[in-house]
C-alpha cells in the first residue's frame, strides 16, 4: 500500500513539473505576439530641431503650440499629436492643451512625445511644404497670448543690476558704487506681482492708470519653473527650471498720496496695476537656450530709441542665487515665474526720447527683447477717465500731490 502511494505521488509531481514547463514555454512563445515593436515604447530622446512653446488662439480655440523655423511657424500641438497617432508605429498619448499642465508633464513624457512630433514633421518635410498640414500656421495668422494663463505667483528681483542701482550716475560714480555693492551684496530683494489681470501677452495694450503719469518700463528675463521645490540650492537650481521668456515689470513711480501712513513708497501701487506684467511672446525650454548667465542679452526700445541694454554680467545676484533665495521663502511650483531684474536706463534714469519724457507717454510703443527668445511689442494707452460715483477712496492722480 505504501509503495503504491509513493508511486502515485511521484507521478503527480512529474505531471506538475511538466505542466509548469509547458506553461513557461507557452508564455515565452506568446511574448513576441504580445510585445509591441521596440520603437513604439521607446520615445525620442532628442529633437531634430529646436522649438519654443506658447499659448495661441487658433481658429478661435486657445491651445498650446510649438514655435518653429525662426519663429515663423506655429504648430497646433494637440492637432499634430492626433495626426501622429494615425501612424501605426506611434502609441497613443494625450498632450495637455493648457500650458500649466503641459509644463507639469513636460519631464514626465510630454517632452519626448513633442520630440517625436518634431522629428516626424522634419522627416516628412512638413515644415517646408508649399501646402503644409492644417495644424501648421504662419505666426501672423494666430493670436499670441501670454504663455501661462496664469502663474500662481510672479516673484521679482528688485535692483538686481549694478547699472540700475545707480541710475543717472556718472561712470565714476557707477564704478565706485559697483565696487561697494560687490563687497557687500547681501541677499536678493524680491517682491510679488499679481497675475490674472496683470499678465498680458504680446501686442496687448499697456494701460497707464488714470492720472498716473510716472509709469516706466523694465525689461527682464523670466525664469519659468518646471518642478516643485523648497530650499533649492544654487547648485541644483537649473534642475527646477522649465525655460525662459521675455517679461516686463511695468512700474508706477508716483507713490502714495500724502496723509495716513506716512510712506511715499508703496509696492502695491508701484507694481500691481492691471497690464503691468507683459509676458512672452513664448517660452524657450531650457535645453534650447543654454546657460542664461553666459548668453543673456536684453534690450528695450521705445519708439525707436534704445533705452536699455544689458548682459548677465551686470547682475548683482545670478539666477541660481535668486532661485535659492526665493525657494528658501516659499515653495516654487511648475509654471511659477521668477523675474531676474532690470538694468539701468529706466524712466527714473531719464533716458530722453522724442516726447521729451523719461516716463512713458500715451501713444508710444515699447519693444522688449531678449536675444534667443523673442520680442514683446506693446502700445501704451492712457486711461482717460474713471467712474463718477467713486467716493474718493481710490488712488488719486499724481498731479494732485506731486509738488507737496
Phi, psi and omega in degrees: 000315181295324179295320179296318179296320179295320180296318179296320179298320178297316180299318181295320180294320179296319180296320179296317180295321180295318179297319179295321179296317179296324179295317178298317179298320179296318179296318180296322179292329183281338185304311180300332180284318185282325186286136176281160176305146185305321186289349176287320185267345182264100183285159180296136181259349179222154178257136181295333179219151174290158177212163171240165181232146180205178176249128186224152170260114182240119182053041175082003182241131178279130184204167176276137179224158174266143177252122188222170175053063177065034179064025182262340185235143175243127178255120175292106190296316181296316180293320178295322179295320178297322178293321179298321183293345175287342177282130188297336184277356181250132177286157177285138179204122179284141173241137181294146174256016177239133188297320180300314179293323179298315179297318179300324185264358188302313182274005181241040175114330183295320181302313183292327175293320177298319176302318178299317180297314180298313182297321178295315180297322179292314180300323181273002179057035182286329185284344180251359186292145176295326176238083184290163176301161187286359175262005176247125188231144170298144185299328182280003179258000181238160175268128181268120178261167168301136187302320185248120181246078007220156177298151175288336175200150173241115178260135186234136176272124178265139176046062182249010173237136182303321182291332178282333179287349182223053179300134177079004181284157169286168179300322180293318179294319179297316180297317181294316181291325178296315178301317181295318181290324179296328180282339182216071184286332185064209177252161180298159172250117180243152173220161180260147176237145177296171182243282185295129184094333180262322178285129176228160181257173182308132178092344180289156181283138167270120184265121172278114185301154185309122175074003181262100190248021174240060184258131180230167185256151172210111176280140182212149169280134178253125177266126180256124181281144179244346181224147176291142179198147173225138185053054178278117181289158178301326181293333181254007190301314184292341175297337184261002183267134171272312182182196188223147175216170176277142176219159169232138172256091177286136188229142175258111183266011183286342177070192182268150170295155179291161181098163181068219179292120192277071176223121179287323181286137181209106184291332177296314177292315188293331189236350194260000183297153173306146176071009186271013178223070174297135180226144172133219350293345178203181181245134173265116175303145190301331182292344180255003181248323183089198184280113181296337179285352176255330189240359182300128175214107185240144182219155172231134178235128177242116182048046175085354180258123177285115185252341178220142172203129182204158173238170187298333182298344179275354183289140176280311174245129183284172186298315176301324178293321177298320180294317179299316181294312182300315184284350174280346181257317181215150178294135175262144183236159177306132181093348174294154185235137174236118179263133196269005176102169183238169183257183175295164180104010179284177180303326179296336178277357176057052172285112188285141177232187183300331180287345183080008183248149170275336179265170182289150182230144178310131177097348178286164177234129179256137171235118178248127187229147167230124183302131180089352178245298180157193184229133171264133178235127184219129170283148178257127184232132180274132173283124191260351181202164173230164179303147184274003180255014179289150187274347186107357178276358182282167174294130186268160176298146182296333182295341182284344182216006186303322185270002182275000000 
